[in-house]
């Protein structure tokens, strides 16, 4: 059984691409069908054995804390109606995991947000999940990443092939073949370099870093000495590039698990809509009538 139990989920972003909806509602609380995006992320973590969850929050994110808290008045109202199904759904988020919250304080980048987890994580390896990326439960990614970190050491990032014209939205990885990791599904590469959001013509590859990481605690010292980079923020990508060149004895080395399953990017408005439709189509209660309506609508 894996020894990695802690996961850090940064949720302090402003969600400007979804304004005006995110003026008052955290983007992580936008529903994907009838479940907030952040709950899908926590469910993925728990399925991988990560039951100690630390969310790095910011201002106006109280709704996230409320979602993972017990609401006695709502439960009582549902009990009075004898609505056992909705009671179970309400309680699920409360009982999923041991959830903690720490404020980021200022929007200084993903690297800064991860650095805020130092005291909670301590000297253990830990996972990081970004709430914009939803990974389909039919193709779990985190178990392969955890197995890779425990087998090879260092840090592990998730990589995915993207069209070259889209690589400027991601970190681009320079890779070399690596040893096979027993019991894993997806291929693993050794990462020798990372470039944050390069121009398509300057990208070293079309392997993009997506929002899943398993990090050696050495990342905290590296983040402390990482200068602001792209966008004037402290970039986790820059810290990982440093770790890639460090010796294993100091917690260095970075490997990439190349994911080829289903991923939903809920940080983009069009992809968010696609995620809602795709996940609704997979549900037995909604899929058949939605599929029928879509066929009729498109035929018109």
N, C-alpha and C positions, 0 to 999 in steps of 0.2 A: 504493500500500500504506500502511496506517495506521502512524503513528509511535508509537502507544500500545502498549506491550509489557508494562507492569507491572499486576498486580492484587493487591489486598489482601483477604484473607479472614479476618475476625475469627472465632476459634473458641474464645474463652475462657469462653463461657457455661457455667453450671452444669447446664443441662438439667433443671431441677427438675420440669418437667411429665412427665418420663419416669422419675421415681423409682419403684421402686428400681433399675431397669436401669442408670441413669446414675450410680449411686453409685460404680461401679468402671469403667464404660465410657463414654468421651466420647460425647455425643449424636450428634456428627458421624460416629461410627463405627457407628451403628446401621445394619444392612443394609437396603437397599431391594432386595428379592429377594436377590441374593448379592453386591451391591456396596455398600460404605459410601456414605452420602449425600454425604460430602465428596468422594469421587472423581467423582461426577456433576458437582459444581460445578467441579472442576478441568478435567474434560473439556470442559465448556461454555466455560470460559475459553480453553483451548488451541484449540478450534474457531474462536474469534473472533480468534486470533492473539496472545493474551496468554500468553506462555511464561515470564515471570518472575513467580513466585508468592511472595508474602509472607503467611504465616499468623501472626496475632496470637493467641498461645496463653496458657494459664494453667496452674495446677497440675493434675496428674492428666490431662494431655493427651498424655502420651508415646506412647500408642498411635497417634496421628495421625502423629507423626514416624516411628514404626516402619513404618507402612503405606506411606509414600513412600520408604522406605529399601530397600536390597537385603537379602535374607535368604538368605545363601549356603547355609545348612544345609537350608532348605526346597527351594531350587532343586535342590540335589544329590540330595535324597531323591526328588523328582519325576523327575529325570533317570535315576535308578537304575530307576525303574518305566517309563521310556519314555513318560511322560505329557506330551507336547509341548503339548497344549491347555491344561492347567493351568499349565504353565511360562509360556506366553504371557500368561495372565491375571494371574499373579503379577508378571511383569516389567512389565506395562503401567503400573501405578501408579508404578513406579520410573522409567520412561523418559518419562513424560508431559511433564514440565516441569522447569524449574530451580526447586526449592522451597526457600524459606528460612523461618526461624522466629524470632519475637521475642516475649518475654513481655510481657503487659500489666501484670502486677504486682499490680493491684487492680481489682476489678470496678466501674469508675467510669463505665460507659456506652459506647455505640457510638462516640460522638464521641471519647472518650478513647482507645479502641482504634485508631481511624483515625489519631489524632494520633501514635501510637507508630510509624507508618510513615514519618515525615518523613525520617529519615536515609536510609532505603532508597530512597524515591521521588525525593528531590531536588527539582529544579525542573520535573519533567515532569507532564503530565496522566496520570491513572491511573484504573483501574477499582476498584470495591469490589463484592464479592459476599457476600451473607449465605447461610450454609449451610442455613438453614431453607427457602429457596425453591429448588425445582428447576424449571428451565425445560425443557420438552419440546424435544428437539433438532430436531423437525419444524418448530418455529416459533422460530428463533433471535432473541434480543432484543439481545444485546450488540453485534452488528455495526451495528444501527440507532443505538444509543446512541453508539457510537464515531464513526460518520459524522456524527451531529448535533453532537457536541462539536467535531469538526474543522471543520465548516461554519459553526457559529454561535458557537463559543468558549464561555467560561464553564464551567458545570457542567451535567450532565444527570442526571435521575433517572427511574426507571421508575415509571409510574403504571398503575393498573388500576381499573376500575369495580368497586365492591363494594356489597352491600346496605347501606342506611343504618344498620341495626342493628349492623353489623359494623365501621363506620368507627372506633369507639373503640379498635380493636385496632391502628390504623395512624396514620401521619401523613396529614392531609387537606390537599390542595393547592387554592390559589386560582389560577386559570389564565385566560389570554387566548389567542386564536388567534395562531399564529406562522407564519412563512414556511415553505413546503415545503422539505424537505431532499432533494436529488436522490438517487435510488437507494435510498430507504428504503421499508419496508413499512408501518410503523405511523405514525399521525398524531402531530404534535408540537405542544405548546402552550408558551407562555411562562408560567413560574411566577412569580407576584407575591407569594405568601405561602404559608406552611406552618404547620399547627397540629398538634402532637404529641398523638395519642390524645384527640381531643375527644369530649365527650358527643355522641351522635347528633343531638340537637336543636340543638347549637351548631356542628356541622361546617360549614365553608364549602362543601364539595362532597362527593360520594361517590367522588372520584378519590383512591385510596389510594396512598401511596408504598410500593412493594414492594422487595425486597432486592437491587436492582441500581443502581449509581451509576457515573458517569464524572466525575471531579472535577478541577477546576483546582487547581494547587498552592497557590493563595491560600487554600484551605480551612484550611491548617495554622495560619496566623496568626489566622484567625477563630476556630478552635477554641481557640487559646491564651487568647483573651479571652472565651470563652463561659462564662457562669456555669452551675452545675448547674441543670437544669430539672426536667422531669417525672420523678418517682421519685428526685429527688436526684442524678441522673446527668447527665453532660455529653452532651447529645443532638446527634447529627449533624443532625437536623431543624432545631434552633435555629440552627446554623451556616449551613445552607442558606438559611434564611429571611433571615439577614443578607446572604449572598452575593446573594440575589435583588434586594436593594435597592442593591447596589454598582455603580459604573460598570464597563463592560467593560474600560476601560484598567487597572483594578486587579484584574482577574480575576473581576469580578462577572458577574451574569446567570445565571439558572437556567432550563433548559428541561426539559419532561417528555415522554417518549415513552410514548404510551398503548398498552399491551400488551393484545392480545386473544387470545393463543394459550393453550396449556395450561400451567398452573402447578400445582405440587404443594407444599403447605405441610406439610413434614415436622416442623415444630415443634409441631403439634397432633396429639394421639394419633389421633383419628378420621381426619383428613386423611392422616396417615402411613399408616394401614392402607389407605386408598383409593389412595394412591400405589403401595404394594406391589402391590395387586391390578391396578391399571390398567397398570403397567409390565410386570407378569408376563403379562398378557393380550396385550401387544404382541409378546412373544417367541415365535418359531416353535417353540422346544423346550418351552415351558411353556404357551403360550396355549391350544391346542386341548384338552389334557386338563383344564386348570383351568376353562375355559369349560364343559366337559361336567359337571365336578363341581359347579360353582356352580349350574348349571341343575337338577341333581338335588337338591342341598341345599336350594335355595329352594323347589322343588316340595314338599318334605317339610314 
